[in-house]
Structures are given as C-alpha cells and as structure tokens.
C-alpha cells in the first residue's frame, strides 16, 4: 500500500489565505459597486446589506469552492500548494455529496472558537472536524 502524505495545518492555512484573497478580489468590487463604500458601515447595512450581499458573500463563494472541489479536488489555493481532497477510506476523489457535507461541516468546525479547524494540527491524519464529518483527508500531491 502506498504511503499517504497528509497535508498539515500550515500548508492548509497558506492555501486558505490564497483562496480568501481570490474570493475578496471578486466579491469586494461587486459589493462596492452595488452598495458603495457604505457597505463597510455595519450601522447602515447591518449583518447582511441585502439580497445581493447574501448572494455575493455567501452563495457565490460556496458554489465556487464546492465546484472547484468536485472538478479539481482542490481550490486554487490548494492547487498552488499541491494538495487535494480525497475520500479518507479509498484515497479516491470524494463524492459531490461528501464535498457539500464537508463545506457545511466547516460551520461546525469553526463555531467552538475554531477548534475544529485547529484540530488539523494535532490529528494523526491531519483531519479537521469538517474532514472527519465528511470522511475526507487532504493529501500532498
């Protein structure tokens, strides 16, 4: 059996930072174009400024991330650092349902002060709670 090289906390953090910057490059100009600079004043806009804010800030990133996971097994950040998401049992590409579940499980992993994300640093398979719940691992390629 081939040895699996799991991607650890810091390489995954680097990938997440790259993905965050890319998402911001797309979403922020759209939000400013629609809502103006007042978008950044929470007293004026509240938590969600309107339907376009919800679509651009929540739906668009979710669809983009899940689509990249399904098509490429990785987001652009994960591709830059040469990692990909696979099924924890088989090492084969994870299924679409598994990947949607993984995305939703990020919310579970971040709610208790990000403990489920930090778990990657201490787990023997470098799985965060979102990986454990979805049955996935992130491997170096």
N, C-alpha and C positions, 0 to 999 in steps of 0.2 A: 504494500500500500504506500502511496506517495505521501511524503510528509507535508502537512499543511502549514503555511506560514501566515498566521493570523496578523491582521493589521492592528497595531496598538493605538493607545489613546492619542499620542501626539501627532501621528501621521493623519489620523482621522480628524483631529482638531484642525490641522492645516487644510485638509480637504473641505471641511465645513466653512472655514473662513473664506476660501476661494469661492465656494458656492454662494455664500452670503453676499460677497461683493458683486458677483454676477447678477444675483437677483435684485440687489439695490440699483445696479446700473439700468435695469429695465423698469422696475417699479417706481422709483422716486421721480424720474422725469414725467411719467404718466400721471402720478398723483399731483405733482405741482402744476402740470398743465390743466388738470381738471379742477383742483381745489385752490390753487395758488399757494403762496407761502403761508397763508393762514392755516393750512393743513397741519403744520407743526405746532400750532397753539391748541392744546387739549381743551382749554376753556371754551374755545369757539367750536371745535369739532367733536369733542367727546372721544370715546374709545374708538368708534367707527364713524368716520365722517359721512358716510352714505353708501349707497349700493355699489358705486364704482370702487370705493375704498375696499369694501369687503371682497369684491371680485379680484381686484388687483393685488391686495395684500394677503389674502388667504387662499382663494381658489386658484389663481394663476400659479403661484409657487407650488402648491400641492400637485396640480396636474402636471406641471413641468418636471418636478422631481420624480414622481411616480412613472411618468413616461420615459424619462432617462433610465430609471432603474429597470423597467421592462425591456427596453430596446437595447441598452448598452451594459446593463448590470452595474451601472455606476453613474453618478452625476459628473459634470465636468470637473469638479474638484477632485473627486475620487480618480478620474481618469488621469489627471495631472500627476497625482502621487502613485499611480499604478496600483490601484486597489479595485476590487469589485465585490459585489454582494452575491453570495451563493446560499443554497439550501444547506443548513448545518449537517444534515444527515448524509446526503448524497454527494455534496460538492457540485451538483449541477445547478444551472440557473434557477433562481427562486421563481415560483409561480406568481402570476399577477395578483391573485387574492392574498397571497403571502406578503407581497410588497405593499399592497394597500394597507393591510394589517400592520405592517412594520411602520408605515408613515403615521398611522393613528396611534400606535404604541409610543411614539415619541412624546405625545402629550402625557401619557402615564409616566414615562421616564423622567420628564422634566418637572412635574408637579412637586415632588418632595425635594425642593431645593437642588434640582439637577442630579440627585443621587443616582438615578438610573442611567444617566449618561456617564458620570464619573466611574460607574461600575466597570466600564471597559478597562480602566487602568489596573484593576485588581483581579479580574476574571481570568481563568486559565485559557479560555478560548477567546478572550478579548471581546466578549459579548456584553453589550449594554442590555438593559431590560427590554428595549424595543426589539433587539435581536432575539433574545430568549423567548419573548412572547410570539414572535413571528417565525421562529425556527430558522434563523439566518445567521451567518457569520460574514465578516468582512475579511477578505484574504488579499495578500500582496500577490501581484502577478509578475 
